[in-house]
């Protein structure tokens, strides 16, 4: 028997009969739980498929585990065609690199700590540069084809172009969308420290700063804009070097996220210092919710430089006239009232609550088994819980899981739905929900009925009974009744959809979102000629 482990890919590989398939989340779960030993030497061959080999972290650890699963051949293959046989010689080369990086790790940490301290203490005045702005995306999320971060980045880039401020876009990976009018520079991570997790991220600051300096030369950019990423200070470093304004897009504390939605960071104290250095050093901090602003003010950040700026939508890309017939035919949804969700199934998205709520609805209203379907577009960490609720309620014939679909196919999938669900759940530690779901604004622009959690900003953007039907966050029974209300009343769905679309066009386009950033920056740093 053979085994294929799928890491992050943009194209799911075709499998021949008799091959076991394991996605990376399942593989990692078996490792963390100690159950992987049951598979040791069980397979005649093992193949690990990833997006790009040079973006694969902890490769030594992965390769060693793969070797222990296979009796014969073991390979790591990426979508660019690179193939690495996991042999004893290969493992030895990786081990040598790991030892080298462990020896030099303290030097990297000390140098980074000193650099961050100097940035924190700087009092240099900043003014607009003469070149185009530079926008940085430095997170290590590789191979993305969809998601809120993709939509946000795409929206801001296109809006800057439309405003005559076409930026240089420096990113760790090529985005899954067209970047016409933007100078794109992909700067991947160096090989050093790739087996040391957080230190790989930390070392990228030097890689990014040097690459940007080579691009920009001595001509200062108009300003630096960075989407904050864990342990990243490259944007602040470049703004300081060139003496230009620094805009920080801050979507939440990476330290908090690691504690509550992941696992505690090994270098948490350093990560927090870097986070605070960015927040204090930025000329403008852009957050997507009032809850996030309040949290930053409590941490001592100047409230005058914080812009609350919810996410947005492109109303030309998402609109009510898109034809969803093809998607309906593909999944056998003709003649059905379709309740739908799109997202990356994050721990805060509540996708599992939605499946539970739909199951409860069908148990209470058996007549809806024939006339309704639940369309779940996307994939992610809560997928096992979603499937467990499908099995528990016995609703497999009523629920369609599409898996991840490319961002450009999102509108046609939304067009196949009659009721949109935004079932977000409260934060696990009781703090205010600080998100601003991009799906929410896409739903609004599509002009359909929305049932949503009345959770912090969601309840501020949407108005119960006018633009959406709001329910108690995390309450499957209340969500079930909200879905039922919209399924039973097409006229109400249409009325809510029209009002939601009007609000999205008037208040929540990416162009307006980006214009507010530029206006706030000019209020802080003065206006500059274009």
N, C-alpha and C positions, 0 to 999 in steps of 0.2 A: 504494500500500500504506500502511496505517496501523499505528501502534505504540501499545500500552498498556504502561506501566511501573507495576507494582504495588508500592507501598511497604509500609507497615504497615496492614493492613486487618482488620476483624473479619468482613467479608463479601466473599468473592472476587467481583469483577464478572463478569457474563456478557458474553462476547465474540461479536461477529458474525463470520461466516466471512470469511477473508481478512485477519485482523488478527494481527499479531505480538504475542506476549506476552513480557515480560521482567520477572522479579522484581527487586527492588531489589538483592539480593545479587549477582545476575548483572550488573546495570547498574554497580554499584560496582566489581566485579571488572574489567569492561571499561575503566572509567575508570582504575583504578590500573595496569593492564597496558599502557595506551596503545592498546588495540585499538578504542576507541569511534569513532575517526575514520573507520573503515570504514563506519559508519552515517550519517555526516554528510550531511544533505540528501537522505537516501534515502526519507523518508516524506512523504506528502502531509499527514498530520496526526499529532500526537503528543499523548497524554493521560497525565498522571502522576496516579495515584490514591493518595491517602493517607487516613489515619484522620481526623485533624483538622489543618486548615491551620495553626492557631496553635501546634501542637506540632512542626511541620516545621522542623528546623534546616538551616543552610547553604542557605537557600532561594535566595539569589542565585546561588550556584554551580550548583545544580540547574537553575534556570530558564535560565541561560545555556547550559548543555549541551543542555537540551531544545530551545532555540531553534535550535541548530546541527544538530539532527537532522531538523527539519521544514522543508519547502518552503513550507508554508502555515500552517494554524492550529496553535497549540500552547497547551495549557491545563493548569493544575493544579487538580484537583478533589478534594474530600474527601467523607467519608461523611455529613457534615451538610448537604450540598448547596451548599457554597460553591464557586464556580468563578472562577478567575483566568486571564484571557487573558495569555499571555506575549508582550507587545508591547514595542516599543522604549521607550514611556513607562513601562511596568511595570518593566522592567529598570533604567531610569534612577532610579526611585524607590527601588528596592532598593539600587542603588549608592550613592545619597546616604546611606541609612541605614548601609551598611557603612562608608563613610568617617567618618561621625559616630562610630560605635562604635570604630573604630581610633584616632581622635583621643583618645577618653576612656578607652581600655583601661588605660593606665598608672595613671590615677586609681583605677579599680576595683581593680586589683591591689594598689596601695599601701594603699588603705583596708581591703581584706580582710586583708592581711598584718598591719596594725596591730590589727585586731579580733581576729584569731586569737592574736596575741601577748598581748593583754590577757586573753583567756580562759585562756591557758596560765599566766599569772602570778597569776591570781586565787586567793585563799585563803578566799573567802567560805564560811561554813558553810551547809549546806542542810538543810531539813527539809520534811516533807510539807505540801502545800498543802491548802486546804479544798475545791477543786473536783475535778471528775473528771480522771483522767489524760488526757494528750494523746499520741496516737501519730502519728508522722510517717513518711510514705513519700515521699521527695524525689527518687528516681531519675527519670531521663527515659526510662523504658520505657513507651511509650504504646501503647494498643490491645491490651494483653495479654488473651488469652482463656484461657490455661492456662500451667502451668509450676510448678516448685517454689516460686518466690517467691510465686506466687498462693496456693498451698496453705498455705504458712507464714503469710502475712498473715491469710488467712481463719481458720485454726485459732486463732491467738493472739487475734484480735478476738472470736471467738465464746466462747473460754474466759474472757476478761476479763468479758464480759457474764454468763456463767454464774456467775462468782465474785462478782458484784455490783459490778464495777468498770468498768461500761460507759464506754468512752473517747470523747473527741472524736478523730475520725480525719481528719487533714489529709493530703491526697495530691495529687500532680500530675495524677492521672487517676482517674476513677471505676473501682472494681474490678469485675471480671466476676462478682460473686457478691452475694447478698443481705446487707445489713448491718443487719438488724433489731436494734434496741436500741442502735445506735451513731449518734452524730451525725457524719454525713459532710460534710466541707467540701472541695470540689475547688478547688485553687488552682493554676492553670496558670502556665507561665512567662511573663514579660514579653516584649515584642517586642525590646527592646534586647539586643544582643549575640547574636541568634539565628544570625548568620552567622559567629560566632567560636568555635564548638565549646565548648571547655572554659570559656571566659569566660561563656558562657550559663549553664552549670551554676553557676559561681561567683556570678554575679549573682542567682541564685535564692535565696541565703541571705537577702538583704534582703527579697525578695518574701515569702518564707515567714515570716520573723520578724514582719514588719509585719502579715501576714494573721492570724497566731496571736494577736498582741497585740489586734487588733480583735475577735477571737472571745472571748478570755479576759477582756478588760478588766483590771481591777485584782485579780481573784480568782485567786490562784495555783492552778495545777493540782496534783493530788495528786503526780504525778511526770511527767517527760517520757520517752517511749520512742521511739527512732528506729532505723529500719533504715538502717545506714550506707550512704551513697552517695558517689560520687566528688566531691571538693571541697566536701562539705557539712558545715557546722557550725551549722546552724540549731537543731538540738536542744540542743546545748551552749549556744548563745547564749540560748535561752529558759530553760533550767534556771538559768543564771547570773543572768538578769534577775529571775526570780521567786524565786530562792533555794531551788529544789526539787530533789529527787534526779533524776539523769539515768541512764537505762538505755540502753546502746548495744548493739544487736544487730549483731554484727560477723561477716560471712560470708566474710571474706578481704580481703587487701590489694588495694585497687583499683590501686595502683601496680604490684604484682606481676602482677596480672591483665592490665593493659595491656601490660606488657613481654612476657609470655609467650603470651597468647591474643589479643592485639590488636596495637597499635603503641604505641611509647613516647610518653608524654605530653609535650606542649610545655611545660607548666608543672609538670613532675614534682616539682621541689623544693618548690614551694608545696603541691602535693597531698600530699606526704609530711608536711609540717609540719601540715597540717590533719588528716591521719589520726592522727598522734601526739597532737595536741591533744585530739582526741575520746577517744582511748584513755586518756590520762593524766587527762583531766577527768571521765570517767564515774565514777559511784559504783559501777556494776556493768557489766561487759562480758560479754555472753552470746555464747559461741562454740559451734559445733556439734560440735567434735571435740577430742581431746587434742592432735592434731598442731597445731591452731591455737593452743591454749593454750601449748604449748611455744614456738611461734614468737613469741608476744607476750611471754613471759617473757624470751626472749633479747633482745628489743627494749627491755627495761627496764620493762615494765608490771608493777605489783604483782600477784603471783599470788593474793593473798587476795581480790581483787575480780573474779577471772575465774571465771565459771560455765560449766563444760562441760555443754552441754544439747543432746543430739542432737535432730534433727527428729522429727516425730510424724505422727499420723494420726487422723482421726475414724473410729472403728470402727463407727459407725452409718451412715456414708456409704459405707464400704468394708467389705464383709462377704461371706462365701461364698455367700449365698442370692440374690444379685443375678442376674437372668436376662440372659444374653448372647446369647440365641437370635436376637434381631433383628439384632445386629451380625454374627453368623455368616451369617445369610441374606443380608444386604446385600453381603457380600464373598465369598460362595460357599465358606464354610468348613465347611459341614455334613459331619459324619462324619470330619473331619480332626483330627489332634492338632496343636494350634496353639501354636507357640512365639511369644512376644510381647515387645514392648518399648514403653514409652511415655516420651516426653521431648521436649526441645527440641533434640536433636541437637547439643549443645554439644561443644566440642573435648575435654572430659574424659569424655563419656558413653560413648564407645566403640561408638556405633551401627554404624559402618563395620566394626569388628572383629566384631561380631555377624553382619552379613551375610556377611562373609568366612568366618566359622566355619560358618555354616549351609550355604554353598556347598561347603565342604570336606566337611561331613557327607554331603551328597547325592552327592558324587563318590565317597565311600567306601562309602556305603550306597544304591545306586540304588533299592532297594526302598522307601525312605522318600519318594521323589518323589511317589508316589500318596497316601500316607497322612498326610503332614505339610504344614504351611504355616507361613510366617513372617509375622507381622502386625506392621508397624512403624507405630506411632501417633505422629504429631508431624511436625516439620520443623525445619530449621535449617541451620547452616553446613556440616555434614558430609554433607548429603544428596547432593551430587554424587559424593562418594566411595562412598556406599552404592549409588547407582545404577551406578557403575562396576563394583563387585564383582558386582552382579546380572548385568551384561552379561558380565563376565569368566567367571563360572561358568555362564552360560546357564541361569539359574533364574528368569526373569521370570514364568513361570506359577506359581511357588511362593511368590512374595513379594508382599505387599500393602502399599502405602504409602497411608495414609489422609489424610496431611496433618494439620495442627493441628486438634484438636477442642476444643470448649469444656470447661472444667474440670468442669462438672456431668455431661458425657457420659463422663468418664474411667472411672468405675466399670463401666458397661455394656461398655465396650471391654475392660477387664481381665477381666470375666466371660466374655468370648468366648475367653480364652486358657487353655491347659492347663499351660504352662510359662512362667514369667516369667524374663526375662533382665536382669541388671544388669551389663553388661560394662565397667564403668568402667576407665579407663586411668591409669597413673602420670603424675605431673607431668613436664613436659618437661625440667625442670632437675634432676630427681632428688630434690627435696625431698618430704617426706611428703605424701600426698594428704590435704587438709584438709576435704574435703566431707562432707556427711551427706545423701545423696540422699533426697528426700521419696518418690520412687518406691519406694524400698526398703521403707519402712514401709507404703505402700499395698499393695505386693505381699504383705507379711506379713499384713495385715489381711484380704486376700481369701482366704487359706487355700489357696493353690495351691503347687505345687513351684517353687522358685526356684533358678536357677543364677546364681552371682554371682562377681565378682572378689574374691579374698581380700585386699582392699586396705585397709590401715589400719582406719578405723572400720567399714567394711563387714564386715571379718573379725572385728571385735569384737562387733558387734551380732548377726551370724549365726554359728551354730555348725555346722561341717561335719558332715554326716551326721545332724544332729538337726533343724535348722530350714532348712537349705539345702545345696546342693552347691556348694562353693567351688572356684574354678579360679585358675590363675596369671594375674594381671592382664596384659592386652595380648597374651596368647598365643592366637591363633585356633585352633590345634590343640587345646590343652587345653580351651578353651571348647567346641569342637566335640564333644569326648569327653564333656564334662559334659552338654551338651544331649542327646546320644545316650543317656546313662545314664538320664535322666529320661523321655525319650520312650519308652524300652523298658520302663519299670517304673512303671505306674500306681499300684501299691500304695505304692511309695516316695514318689511325688509326694504322695499323700494323707497319708502319715505326716508328711512334712516340712511340708506345709501346715497341718495341725492344730497342730503345735508352734509354727510361726511365728505363727499367729493368736493363740495363747495368750500368747506373749511380747509381741506388739503391744498386746493389750488390757491386760496387766498392767503394762507398763513405758513404752509409747511413745504414749500418747494426747496430743492437744494440750492437754487439760485438765491432765494431770500436768506436761507441759512448761511451761505457763504458771504453774502453782502453784509449781514449783521456782524460777521467776524471782522471784515475789512473796516467797517465803520467804527467798531469798538477799538480796533488797533490804532486807527487814526486819531480817535479821541484820546488814546493813551500816549501816542508817540508823535502826533502831528500828521499832517497830510504831506504827501510826496508827489512830485510830478510823475507822469507815466510816459 
